[in-house]
Amino acid sequence: MRILILSCNTGEGHNSVAAALAERFVREGHFCMQVDALSLVSERVSSTVSRAHSFIYRNLPELYGRGYRREEEHALKLPEFLFTEAEPALRRILTEQRIDAVISVHVFGGLLMTYTRQHWWGDLPAYFVATDYTCSPYVNLCQARRFFIPHPSLIPQFCQKGIPEELLVASGIPLRDPFYHLKSKGQARTELALPEQEPVVLLSSGSIGCGPIQRLCERLAEDLPQAKLVAVCGHNEKLRAKLEAKLDPARCRVLGFTDQMADYMAASDVYVTKAGGLSVTEALTGGARLVIMDAVQGCETENLAFLEEHGLAKGAKTVPALAALVQKALAGADAPLPQMPNGTQRIYDEVVSGADHPGA
């Protein structure tokens, strides 16, 4: 098969999901092309939206939350020119690359593919992958043969938004292969040069690098003198420099963006992170106890609500409350965690099988 995956350059979560699926298809001998859907409008639009999204998310979380609530009400509409400008570029890819199926891992890609099929090519199989534990705004406006969602308990919510139940597959969120083949805690610690016996607390501020991670690291260094801290700052180089200047390197290892997150999760007892859909899925698959920091109104608060409802994590906004949750999680670090499904494999099987799906 020849597969096109439409992502969106608004944080690494969607791109990582796209990459996980692309790796799976390519490994099995299929052609797979990953494209930033916004870049089909123009590289300038993609870059501008990406920078604006990061700035608002990092510096103006209340505004970000208000925008999300307006989107939930469909009070904000995407400008028509985004679709009219992007459609010709998408059509060229579909024809020149002889694409057999399109998988969208972001709602803009799903809406663009819906627009393209309505105006040009109605029979090309399209699939949508939800990357948060909620039915995000505008997903119900997408047309797809299958909607791959993170968990069976979310089926009623997607149905309530108007998506037929027979189109929903509770596949789980797809991850890259290392998360499904984790090393033992001992092996991971040895390879990463982490202490074998001391507690290890992993902290990540997401690819954008936000949240009270600096103050939390300082607090945990005081409260847990026996623990080794690992702080992952993503692409936030300013945060990385601050942490490196303030924290004892013997107590806290500071990293930027790393491709070894699966190993660090396998090595850790507790993982403190933002409530992005991909991040929490990686954490639950990785085996560390999960603590959520400073969830931003929108998909993050929806993800946190799901995790708390299912007893999978606790969250807090203040540093003292987060530090207390970390200590509590360390006390229960040996308790078993639920098995997460292999979303990558399930989605691959569904797309390749070409089963007779009802609907679009």
C-alpha positions, 0 to 999 in steps of 0.5 A: 500500500501507499500511505499518506499521513497528515500531521500538524506542526503544533507540538511534537505529540502529533508528529510522534504519533505520525512517525510511529505509524509511518515506521510500522508501515515502512517496516512491513514494506509499504510506502509511507509519506508524512506531511505537515498539513499546514505546510500544504497551505504554505511553509509560512502559514505552518511556521506562523501557526506553530510559533503562535501555538507554542507562545500562547500555550506556554505564556497565555494558558488562560487564553489558550483555554478560552480558545478551546472552549470556543472551539468546543462550541464551534464558535470559532471557524477555520478560515476557508482559505486554509482549505482552498489553498491547501487542497491543490497541494494535497491533490498533487501528492495524492495523484503523483504518489498514487496514494491508497489511503490517508491517515490524519493524526490532527483535526486540521488534516482530517478536515482538509482531507474531508474537504478534498474528498467532497470537492474532488476525490470521494472514494479515497479511504480516509482514517482519523486517529484521536491523540487525546482522551476526549473527542476534540473540537471539530473531529465530528466534522471529519469524514473517515472510514474509521475513527481510532480512539484511545479507550473504549470508555470514550465511545459514548462521548464520540457517539454523542458528538454524532460519530456512528459507533460502528466507525469507532475503533478503541485502538489506543494511541499509537506509540513508537516501537521502543515503548512496546518493547521496554527494557527492564528497569535494571538494564535501562538504568545501567545503560543510562548510567543511573543509580541502581538502588535509589529512586529515580524521578523523571520530569518532562515539560513536553516538547514545548517546555513549559510548566513549573518544572524548575521550581518543582525540581528545586523542591524535590531536591530538598524533599527527596535527598536520596532521589535522582532527578532527570529533567527533560526540557524539550526544545526550551533551551532557556529552561535547560540553561536555567536548570543546569545553572541552578541544580546540582548535576550529581542530583539532577540530570538535565536534558533537552529533547531526547529520543531515549524517552522510552529508556528513561521511563523504563528506568524511572519510578515516577514520571511527572509530565504535562497531560498531553495525550501522547505523553501520558500514553507513553508513561502508562506504557512505560511503567512509571507512576504518573503525576500530572503537572499544571494541566492547561484548560482544553485537551490537557484537562480532559486527559487529566479527568480521564486519568483520574476517573480511571485511577491512572494518575493524579494531578496538581498545579502548585509545587507543594501539591505536586511534590506531595503527589510525587512522594505518594507515588514513590511509596506505591511505585511497586503496584502494578499498572494496567496493560495499554493496547498496542495502538500502532499494531491495531491501526496498521492491521485495520488499514492494511486489511481493507475490511469493508468499513461502513460509512465514508 
